[in-house]
């Protein structure tokens, strides 16, 4: 199975992934980051500072994560849904070209069904925190959340996670059990 977390910045994706990774690292491959990888490895700006190169590299990393050879299931920190949402916002704000958005949208449309489950981390339960890398801009985050909501209307493989970390983990465990994937929470 190919599983991903998805959602706006500071909504709990990394917290959940790190928790699962500590307990399940033998049976499931975990891919902990894409956006920060692009920032770190290629010295490209992220968040509302992103540009065409940033977004094309991020989309390319998401595509690589789909096609990587694996021995079993994988859980990703983000997916193409994130790539298209952030690229959409950047295009709307004239920070990336329409052709970059078009490319992100094309791959999103063609490959989004590659993910068996996308766990959307609901922003209502998590306070926006500045960690020095993610954007702490509330207006930017609200715009991103609205775009996620629009894109998710078209998807059948979304599971919304809300509540405490423990409640979210319970939902993850129950959802994966329905797909015959047992995890430790």
TAZIKA-V273874 format. One record per residue. PHI is phi in radians with two decimals (999 if undefined). PSI is psi in radians with two decimals (* if undefined). Layout:
phi->PHI psi->PSI
phi->PHI psi->PSI
This chain:
phi->999 psi->2.59
phi->-2.01 psi->2.05
phi->-2.18 psi->2.52
phi->-2.46 psi->2.63
phi->-1.58 psi->2.69
phi->-2.70 psi->2.61
phi->2.64 psi->3.01
phi->-1.12 psi->2.91
phi->-1.09 psi->2.57
phi->1.07 psi->0.84
phi->-2.13 psi->0.12
phi->1.79 psi->0.09
phi->-1.02 psi->-0.92
phi->-1.16 psi->-0.64
phi->-1.02 psi->-0.83
phi->-1.17 psi->-0.79
phi->-1.05 psi->-0.82
phi->-1.07 psi->-0.70
phi->-1.09 psi->-0.83
phi->-1.16 psi->-0.66
phi->-1.10 psi->-0.68
phi->-1.09 psi->-0.62
phi->-1.71 psi->-0.29
phi->-2.25 psi->0.38
phi->-1.21 psi->-0.20
phi->-1.48 psi->-0.58
phi->-1.81 psi->-0.28
phi->-2.28 psi->2.39
phi->-1.48 psi->2.34
phi->-2.00 psi->2.36
phi->-2.04 psi->1.78
phi->-1.36 psi->-0.28
phi->-2.85 psi->2.69
phi->-2.25 psi->-0.98
phi->-1.04 psi->-0.87
phi->-1.19 psi->-0.52
phi->-1.07 psi->-0.81
phi->-1.09 psi->-0.70
phi->-1.13 psi->-0.84
phi->-1.23 psi->-0.83
phi->-1.35 psi->-0.55
phi->-2.05 psi->0.02
phi->0.96 psi->0.76
phi->-1.82 psi->2.57
phi->-1.25 psi->2.58
phi->-2.15 psi->-3.07
phi->1.03 psi->-2.46
phi->-1.24 psi->-0.08
phi->-1.61 psi->-0.01
phi->-1.05 psi->2.75
phi->-2.40 psi->-3.02
phi->-1.00 psi->-0.80
phi->-1.08 psi->-0.78
phi->-0.98 psi->-0.93
phi->-1.18 psi->-0.65
phi->-1.17 psi->-0.65
phi->-1.17 psi->-0.71
phi->-1.12 psi->-0.82
phi->-1.07 psi->-0.72
phi->-1.07 psi->-0.71
phi->-1.11 psi->-0.70
phi->-1.10 psi->-0.72
phi->-1.13 psi->-0.76
phi->-1.00 psi->-0.71
phi->-1.12 psi->-0.52
phi->-1.24 psi->-0.73
phi->-1.63 psi->-0.06
phi->-1.07 psi->2.45
phi->-1.27 psi->2.30
phi->-2.33 psi->2.70
phi->-1.54 psi->-0.27
phi->-2.82 psi->-2.57
phi->-1.35 psi->2.75
phi->-2.40 psi->2.56
phi->-2.15 psi->2.19
phi->-1.86 psi->2.63
phi->-1.26 psi->-0.56
phi->-2.61 psi->2.99
phi->-2.55 psi->-2.98
phi->-1.08 psi->-0.43
phi->-1.04 psi->-0.79
phi->-1.09 psi->-0.77
phi->-1.02 psi->-0.79
phi->-1.27 psi->-0.63
phi->-1.11 psi->-0.89
phi->-1.17 psi->-0.64
phi->-1.16 psi->-0.66
phi->-1.02 psi->-0.86
phi->-1.05 psi->-0.78
phi->-1.11 psi->-0.64
phi->-1.18 psi->-0.76
phi->-1.05 psi->-0.48
phi->-1.82 psi->0.32
phi->1.02 psi->0.62
phi->-1.85 psi->-0.32
phi->-2.30 psi->2.78
phi->-1.31 psi->2.77
phi->-1.13 psi->-0.50
phi->-1.19 psi->-0.62
phi->-1.15 psi->-0.76
phi->-1.10 psi->-0.73
phi->-1.04 psi->-0.71
phi->-1.17 psi->-0.79
phi->-1.05 psi->-0.75
phi->-1.13 psi->-0.72
phi->-1.05 psi->-0.86
phi->-1.20 psi->-0.62
phi->-1.01 psi->-0.88
phi->-1.10 psi->-0.75
phi->-1.28 psi->-0.54
phi->-2.06 psi->-0.08
phi->-1.06 psi->-0.50
phi->-1.31 psi->-0.07
phi->-1.20 psi->-0.42
phi->-1.50 psi->2.20
phi->-1.24 psi->-0.74
phi->-2.46 psi->2.37
phi->-2.06 psi->2.01
phi->-1.54 psi->1.93
phi->-1.55 psi->2.11
phi->-1.51 psi->1.90
phi->-1.08 psi->2.26
phi->-1.35 psi->-0.24
phi->-1.14 psi->-0.39
phi->-1.78 psi->-0.03
phi->-2.22 psi->2.24
phi->-1.35 psi->2.46
phi->-1.20 psi->2.15
phi->-2.20 psi->2.45
phi->-1.54 psi->2.03
phi->-1.87 psi->0.18
phi->1.60 psi->-0.25
phi->-2.09 psi->-0.79
phi->-1.32 psi->2.73
phi->-1.29 psi->2.40
phi->-1.81 psi->0.23
phi->-1.36 psi->1.95
phi->-1.12 psi->-0.72
phi->-1.11 psi->-0.75
phi->-1.05 psi->-0.83
phi->-1.07 psi->-0.76
phi->-1.10 psi->-0.71
phi->-1.07 psi->-0.76
phi->-1.11 psi->-0.76
phi->-1.04 psi->-0.78
phi->-1.08 psi->-0.69
phi->-1.16 psi->-0.73
phi->-0.98 psi->-0.82
phi->-1.02 psi->-0.70
phi->-1.14 psi->-0.81
phi->-1.19 psi->-0.62
phi->-1.19 psi->-0.38
phi->-1.03 psi->-0.45
phi->-1.59 psi->-0.05
phi->-1.92 psi->2.53
phi->-1.80 psi->-0.19
phi->-1.82 psi->0.42
phi->-1.66 psi->2.33
phi->-2.15 psi->2.10
phi->-1.46 psi->2.24
phi->-1.84 psi->2.21
phi->-2.48 psi->2.95
phi->1.65 psi->-2.81
phi->-1.24 psi->2.97
phi->-1.00 psi->-0.75
phi->-1.11 psi->-0.72
phi->-1.14 psi->-0.71
phi->-1.12 psi->-0.76
phi->-1.10 psi->-0.67
phi->-1.10 psi->-0.74
phi->-1.10 psi->-0.73
phi->-1.05 psi->-0.86
phi->-1.04 psi->-0.81
phi->-1.11 psi->-0.74
phi->-1.13 psi->-0.82
phi->-1.18 psi->-0.60
phi->-1.08 psi->-0.62
phi->-1.11 psi->-0.39
phi->-1.83 psi->0.31
phi->1.07 psi->0.57
phi->-2.07 psi->1.91
phi->-1.58 psi->2.32
phi->-2.27 psi->2.79
phi->-1.70 psi->2.29
phi->-2.04 psi->*
